[in-house]
Amino acid sequence: MNAHVPIAPAGPGLLTPSAAYKPFRYPWAFDMWKKQQQVHWMPEEVPLGEDMKDWAVNLTDSERNLLT
């Protein structure tokens, strides 16, 4: 008879929910997430005031047409 016996995990895994945010179980993963967040701009971090003024004043209709 070949019974299937589930294997119990050795400890908490990457997908096991945790009751606490810290201490981190995988500090390397948090460090990589933090580094990844720093390599791109978030929309609220990009100042667009000068760009809006340039769009309205400095661009010609044909230049605006090219960009839209």
MOPAC internal coordinates of N, CA, C and O (Angstrom, degrees):
PM7 1SCF
backbone

  N    0.0000 0     0.00 0     0.00 0    0    0    0
  C    1.4447 1     0.00 0     0.00 0    1    0    0
  C    1.5283 1   108.95 1     0.00 0    2    1    0
  O    1.2310 1   120.79 1   -47.95 1    3    2    1
  N    1.3141 1   116.10 1   132.05 1    3    2    1
  C    1.4606 1   121.92 1  -177.20 1    5    3    2
  C    1.5260 1   108.82 1  -112.64 1    6    5    3
  O    1.2310 1   120.45 1   -87.11 1    7    6    5
  N    1.3127 1   116.75 1    92.89 1    7    6    5
  C    1.4686 1   121.16 1  -178.58 1    9    7    6
  C    1.5256 1   109.64 1   -88.51 1   10    9    7
  O    1.2310 1   121.41 1   -41.91 1   11   10    9
  N    1.3128 1   114.90 1   138.09 1   11   10    9
  C    1.4611 1   120.11 1   176.58 1   13   11   10
  C    1.5199 1   108.60 1   -88.28 1   14   13   11
  O    1.2310 1   121.18 1   -62.93 1   15   14   13
  N    1.3017 1   115.35 1   117.07 1   15   14   13
  C    1.4525 1   120.87 1  -179.95 1   17   15   14
  C    1.5264 1   107.78 1  -110.56 1   18   17   15
  O    1.2310 1   120.16 1   -59.92 1   19   18   17
  N    1.3310 1   117.29 1   120.08 1   19   18   17
  C    1.4658 1   118.36 1   179.32 1   21   19   18
  C    1.5275 1   110.66 1   -64.50 1   22   21   19
  O    1.2310 1   121.39 1   -37.06 1   23   22   21
  N    1.3014 1   114.94 1   142.94 1   23   22   21
  C    1.4555 1   120.56 1   179.22 1   25   23   22
  C    1.5232 1   107.92 1   -91.98 1   26   25   23
  O    1.2310 1   121.12 1   -54.49 1   27   26   25
  N    1.3094 1   115.46 1   125.51 1   27   26   25
  C    1.4627 1   120.27 1   179.18 1   29   27   26
  C    1.5250 1   109.14 1   -77.22 1   30   29   27
  O    1.2310 1   120.19 1   -41.39 1   31   30   29
  N    1.3197 1   117.24 1   138.61 1   31   30   29
  C    1.4620 1   118.80 1   178.42 1   33   31   30
  C    1.5259 1   111.14 1   -62.91 1   34   33   31
  O    1.2310 1   120.60 1   -32.46 1   35   34   33
  N    1.3200 1   116.45 1   147.54 1   35   34   33
  C    1.4608 1   121.44 1  -178.52 1   37   35   34
  C    1.5275 1   111.71 1   -69.93 1   38   37   35
  O    1.2310 1   120.17 1   152.90 1   39   38   37
  N    1.2896 1   117.28 1   -27.10 1   39   38   37
  C    1.4636 1   121.67 1  -178.85 1   41   39   38
  C    1.5110 1   108.72 1  -170.03 1   42   41   39
  O    1.2310 1   120.44 1     7.50 1   43   42   41
  N    1.2990 1   116.77 1  -172.50 1   43   42   41
  C    1.4623 1   118.57 1   179.05 1   45   43   42
  C    1.5239 1   110.57 1   -64.23 1   46   45   43
  O    1.2310 1   121.02 1   -46.61 1   47   46   45
  N    1.3082 1   115.65 1   133.39 1   47   46   45
  C    1.4544 1   120.69 1  -178.46 1   49   47   46
  C    1.5145 1   111.93 1   -99.96 1   50   49   47
  O    1.2310 1   121.26 1     0.92 1   51   50   49
  N    1.3006 1   115.20 1  -179.08 1   51   50   49
  C    1.4595 1   121.70 1  -178.23 1   53   51   50
  C    1.5290 1   111.70 1   -63.44 1   54   53   51
  O    1.2310 1   120.30 1   147.39 1   55   54   53
  N    1.3334 1   117.03 1   -32.61 1   55   54   53
  C    1.4656 1   120.69 1  -177.27 1   57   55   54
  C    1.5259 1   113.31 1   -97.95 1   58   57   55
  O    1.2310 1   119.97 1  -175.60 1   59   58   57
  N    1.3248 1   117.65 1     4.40 1   59   58   57
  C    1.4585 1   121.19 1   178.77 1   61   59   58
  C    1.5256 1   108.93 1   -80.88 1   62   61   59
  O    1.2310 1   120.07 1   -55.65 1   63   62   61
  N    1.3406 1   117.46 1   124.35 1   63   62   61
  C    1.4691 1   119.40 1  -179.61 1   65   63   62
  C    1.5269 1   111.46 1   -60.69 1   66   65   63
  O    1.2310 1   120.96 1   -30.83 1   67   66   65
  N    1.3102 1   115.77 1   149.17 1   67   66   65
  C    1.4537 1   121.75 1   179.17 1   69   67   66
  C    1.5225 1   108.53 1  -119.84 1   70   69   67
  O    1.2310 1   120.60 1   -36.16 1   71   70   69
  N    1.3088 1   116.46 1   143.84 1   71   70   69
  C    1.4615 1   120.81 1  -179.94 1   73   71   70
  C    1.5243 1   111.84 1   -78.21 1   74   73   71
  O    1.2310 1   120.16 1   161.98 1   75   74   73
  N    1.3221 1   117.30 1   -18.02 1   75   74   73
  C    1.4613 1   121.00 1  -176.94 1   77   75   74
  C    1.5208 1   110.93 1  -124.75 1   78   77   75
  O    1.2310 1   121.06 1   -31.11 1   79   78   77
  N    1.3259 1   115.58 1   148.89 1   79   78   77
  C    1.4663 1   121.19 1   178.36 1   81   79   78
  C    1.5290 1   110.55 1   -76.57 1   82   81   79
  O    1.2310 1   120.67 1   138.07 1   83   82   81
  N    1.3111 1   116.32 1   -41.93 1   83   82   81
  C    1.4637 1   122.00 1   177.91 1   85   83   82
  C    1.5152 1   108.49 1  -125.21 1   86   85   83
  O    1.2310 1   117.59 1   -27.24 1   87   86   85
  N    1.2604 1   122.20 1   152.76 1   87   86   85
  C    1.4591 1   128.83 1     2.15 1   89   87   86
  C    1.5254 1   110.39 1   -73.55 1   90   89   87
  O    1.2310 1   121.10 1   -31.28 1   91   90   89
  N    1.2956 1   115.50 1   148.72 1   91   90   89
  C    1.4535 1   120.65 1  -178.64 1   93   91   90
  C    1.5183 1   110.65 1   -71.63 1   94   93   91
  O    1.2310 1   121.53 1   -45.26 1   95   94   93
  N    1.3146 1   114.68 1   134.74 1   95   94   93
  C    1.4517 1   119.86 1   175.80 1   97   95   94
  C    1.5232 1   110.66 1   -75.90 1   98   97   95
  O    1.2310 1   121.06 1   148.91 1   99   98   97
  N    1.3302 1   115.59 1   -31.09 1   99   98   97
  C    1.4565 1   121.70 1  -179.18 1  101   99   98
  C    1.5314 1   108.48 1  -128.53 1  102  101   99
  O    1.2310 1   119.98 1  -100.51 1  103  102  101
  N    1.3279 1   117.64 1    79.49 1  103  102  101
  C    1.4657 1   119.38 1  -176.84 1  105  103  102
  C    1.5251 1   112.90 1   -61.40 1  106  105  103
  O    1.2310 1   119.85 1   149.51 1  107  106  105
  N    1.3092 1   117.88 1   -30.49 1  107  106  105
  C    1.4705 1   120.60 1   178.59 1  109  107  106
  C    1.5266 1   110.71 1   -63.80 1  110  109  107
  O    1.2310 1   120.20 1   144.60 1  111  110  109
  N    1.3346 1   117.22 1   -35.40 1  111  110  109
  C    1.4648 1   120.23 1  -179.80 1  113  111  110
  C    1.5320 1   110.12 1   -68.93 1  114  113  111
  O    1.2310 1   120.34 1   139.70 1  115  114  113
  N    1.3225 1   116.96 1   -40.30 1  115  114  113
  C    1.4640 1   120.07 1   177.36 1  117  115  114
  C    1.5219 1   110.38 1   -64.53 1  118  117  115
  O    1.2310 1   120.12 1   138.55 1  119  118  117
  N    1.3334 1   117.38 1   -41.45 1  119  118  117
  C    1.4667 1   120.85 1   178.61 1  121  119  118
  C    1.5262 1   111.01 1   -61.62 1  122  121  119
  O    1.2310 1   120.11 1   138.40 1  123  122  121
  N    1.3245 1   117.40 1   -41.60 1  123  122  121
  C    1.4648 1   120.85 1   179.31 1  125  123  122
  C    1.5291 1   110.89 1   -67.90 1  126  125  123
  O    1.2310 1   120.06 1   141.34 1  127  126  125
  N    1.3444 1   117.50 1   -38.66 1  127  126  125
  C    1.4681 1   121.27 1   177.33 1  129  127  126
  C    1.5296 1   109.61 1   -62.05 1  130  129  127
  O    1.2310 1   121.13 1   134.76 1  131  130  129
  N    1.3363 1   115.44 1   -45.24 1  131  130  129
  C    1.4568 1   119.79 1  -178.99 1  133  131  130
  C    1.5288 1   110.77 1   -62.83 1  134  133  131
  O    1.2310 1   119.94 1   137.88 1  135  134  133
  N    1.3225 1   117.73 1   -42.12 1  135  134  133
  C    1.4637 1   121.57 1   178.37 1  137  135  134
  C    1.5298 1   110.42 1   -64.18 1  138  137  135
  O    1.2310 1   120.18 1   140.02 1  139  138  137
  N    1.3205 1   117.26 1   -39.98 1  139  138  137
  C    1.4621 1   121.28 1  -179.96 1  141  139  138
  C    1.5248 1   110.64 1   -65.22 1  142  141  139
  O    1.2310 1   120.06 1   142.90 1  143  142  141
  N    1.3174 1   117.50 1   -37.10 1  143  142  141
  C    1.4636 1   121.04 1   179.26 1  145  143  142
  C    1.5228 1   111.86 1   -65.92 1  146  145  143
  O    1.2310 1   120.15 1   156.60 1  147  146  145
  N    1.3247 1   117.32 1   -23.40 1  147  146  145
  C    1.4599 1   120.98 1  -177.55 1  149  147  146
  C    1.5231 1   113.08 1   -88.01 1  150  149  147
  O    1.2310 1   119.26 1   171.98 1  151  150  149
  N    1.3276 1   119.02 1    -8.02 1  151  150  149
  C    1.4644 1   120.30 1  -176.15 1  153  151  150
  C    1.5283 1   113.18 1   -94.15 1  154  153  151
  O    1.2310 1   119.69 1   179.09 1  155  154  153
  N    1.3005 1   118.19 1    -0.91 1  155  154  153
  C    1.4636 1   119.67 1   177.12 1  157  155  154
  C    1.5237 1   109.84 1  -136.32 1  158  157  155
  O    1.2310 1   121.46 1   -23.44 1  159  158  157
  N    1.3088 1   114.81 1   156.56 1  159  158  157
  C    1.4574 1   120.62 1  -179.87 1  161  159  158
  C    1.5114 1   109.81 1   -89.61 1  162  161  159
  O    1.2310 1   121.54 1   -39.43 1  163  162  161
  N    1.3061 1   114.67 1   140.57 1  163  162  161
  C    1.4530 1   120.69 1   172.17 1  165  163  162
  C    1.5312 1   106.81 1   -91.97 1  166  165  163
  O    1.2310 1   119.54 1   -32.46 1  167  166  165
  N    1.3339 1   118.49 1   147.54 1  167  166  165
  C    1.4734 1   120.29 1  -176.75 1  169  167  166
  C    1.5279 1   113.75 1   -54.63 1  170  169  167
  O    1.2310 1   120.08 1   142.85 1  171  170  169
  N    1.3120 1   117.45 1   -37.15 1  171  170  169
  C    1.4631 1   119.25 1  -178.21 1  173  171  170
  C    1.5340 1   112.53 1   -74.66 1  174  173  171
  O    1.2310 1   119.64 1   169.70 1  175  174  173
  N    1.3299 1   118.30 1   -10.30 1  175  174  173
  C    1.4594 1   121.53 1   179.83 1  177  175  174
  C    1.5326 1   113.30 1   -92.88 1  178  177  175
  O    1.2310 1   119.96 1   171.81 1  179  178  177
  N    1.3173 1   117.69 1    -8.19 1  179  178  177
  C    1.4632 1   121.28 1  -175.31 1  181  179  178
  C    1.5260 1   109.32 1   -98.07 1  182  181  179
  O    1.2310 1   119.75 1   -65.21 1  183  182  181
  N    1.3369 1   118.08 1   114.79 1  183  182  181
  C    1.4638 1   119.92 1   178.20 1  185  183  182
  C    1.5309 1   110.21 1   -74.40 1  186  185  183
  O    1.2310 1   120.53 1   -56.73 1  187  186  185
  N    1.3193 1   116.59 1   123.27 1  187  186  185
  C    1.4598 1   120.87 1  -176.51 1  189  187  186
  C    1.5252 1   113.32 1  -113.21 1  190  189  187
  O    1.2310 1   120.01 1  -174.16 1  191  190  189
  N    1.3137 1   117.58 1     5.84 1  191  190  189
  C    1.4634 1   120.58 1  -177.29 1  193  191  190
  C    1.5216 1   112.98 1   -57.97 1  194  193  191
  O    1.2310 1   120.14 1   131.67 1  195  194  193
  N    1.3309 1   117.34 1   -48.33 1  195  194  193
  C    1.4684 1   121.08 1   179.52 1  197  195  194
  C    1.5228 1   110.89 1   -65.93 1  198  197  195
  O    1.2310 1   120.21 1   142.79 1  199  198  197
  N    1.3255 1   117.21 1   -37.21 1  199  198  197
  C    1.4644 1   120.47 1   179.46 1  201  199  198
  C    1.5256 1   111.22 1   -64.47 1  202  201  199
  O    1.2310 1   120.45 1   140.46 1  203  202  201
  N    1.3329 1   116.75 1   -39.54 1  203  202  201
  C    1.4644 1   120.12 1   179.28 1  205  203  202
  C    1.5290 1   110.55 1   -64.80 1  206  205  203
  O    1.2310 1   120.85 1   140.78 1  207  206  205
  N    1.3416 1   115.98 1   -39.22 1  207  206  205
  C    1.4648 1   120.01 1   178.20 1  209  207  206
  C    1.5339 1   109.74 1   -66.47 1  210  209  207
  O    1.2310 1   120.11 1   135.85 1  211  210  209
  N    1.3261 1   117.39 1   -44.15 1  211  210  209
  C    1.4688 1   120.80 1   178.15 1  213  211  210
  C    1.5206 1   111.08 1   -60.76 1  214  213  211
  O    1.2310 1   120.35 1   139.35 1  215  214  213
  N    1.3199 1   116.93 1   -40.65 1  215  214  213
  C    1.4709 1   121.51 1  -179.95 1  217  215  214
  C    1.5318 1   110.16 1   -60.18 1  218  217  215
  O    1.2310 1   121.26 1   134.98 1  219  218  217
  N    1.3278 1   115.20 1   -45.02 1  219  218  217
  C    1.4646 1   119.62 1  -176.01 1  221  219  218
  C    1.5270 1   113.01 1   -76.52 1  222  221  219
  O    1.2310 1   119.64 1   146.65 1  223  222  221
  N    1.3276 1   118.30 1   -33.35 1  223  222  221
  C    1.4607 1   120.84 1  -170.56 1  225  223  222
  C    1.5278 1   113.47 1  -107.48 1  226  225  223
  O    1.2310 1   119.76 1   134.21 1  227  226  225
  N    1.3087 1   118.05 1   -45.79 1  227  226  225
  C    1.4660 1   121.11 1  -168.10 1  229  227  226
  C    1.5243 1   115.51 1   -92.51 1  230  229  227
  O    1.2310 1   119.44 1   158.75 1  231  230  229
  N    1.3220 1   118.68 1   -21.25 1  231  230  229
  C    1.4646 1   119.63 1  -177.47 1  233  231  230
  C    1.5255 1   111.31 1   -90.27 1  234  233  231
  O    1.2310 1   121.49 1   -36.41 1  235  234  233
  N    1.3117 1   114.75 1   143.59 1  235  234  233
  C    1.4665 1   119.42 1   174.55 1  237  235  234
  C    1.5252 1   108.39 1   -82.79 1  238  237  235
  O    1.2310 1   120.94 1   -11.96 1  239  238  237
  N    1.3263 1   115.80 1   168.04 1  239  238  237
  C    1.4661 1   120.02 1   178.10 1  241  239  238
  C    1.5251 1   111.10 1   -59.62 1  242  241  239
  O    1.2310 1   119.89 1   140.62 1  243  242  241
  N    1.3208 1   117.81 1   -39.38 1  243  242  241
  C    1.4697 1   119.85 1  -179.42 1  245  243  242
  C    1.5298 1   111.12 1   -68.57 1  246  245  243
  O    1.2310 1   119.71 1   145.06 1  247  246  245
  N    1.3277 1   118.15 1   -34.94 1  247  246  245
  C    1.4689 1   120.80 1   176.88 1  249  247  246
  C    1.5273 1   110.66 1   -68.10 1  250  249  247
  O    1.2310 1   120.48 1   139.15 1  251  250  249
  N    1.3349 1   116.70 1   -40.85 1  251  250  249
  C    1.4744 1   119.79 1   176.54 1  253  251  250
  C    1.5190 1   110.44 1   -63.06 1  254  253  251
  O    1.2310 1   120.45 1   139.75 1  255  254  253
  N    1.3366 1   116.74 1   -40.25 1  255  254  253
  C    1.4600 1   121.33 1   179.10 1  257  255  254
  C    1.5282 1   110.68 1   -62.77 1  258  257  255
  O    1.2310 1   120.15 1   142.54 1  259  258  257
  N    1.3208 1   117.31 1   -37.46 1  259  258  257
  C    1.4570 1   121.77 1   178.83 1  261  259  258
  C    1.5311 1   111.20 1   -63.98 1  262  261  259
  O    1.2310 1   120.39 1   143.91 1  263  262  261
  N    1.3235 1   116.87 1   -36.09 1  263  262  261
  C    1.4656 1   121.63 1  -175.56 1  265  263  262
  C    1.5231 1   114.14 1   -86.38 1  266  265  263
  O    1.2310 1   119.92 1   167.08 1  267  266  265
  N    1.3217 1   117.76 1   -12.92 1  267  266  265
  C    1.4697 1   118.87 1  -179.00 1  269  267  266
  C    1.4991 1   111.72 1  -110.42 1  270  269  267
  O    1.2310 1   120.10 1   180.00 1  271  270  269

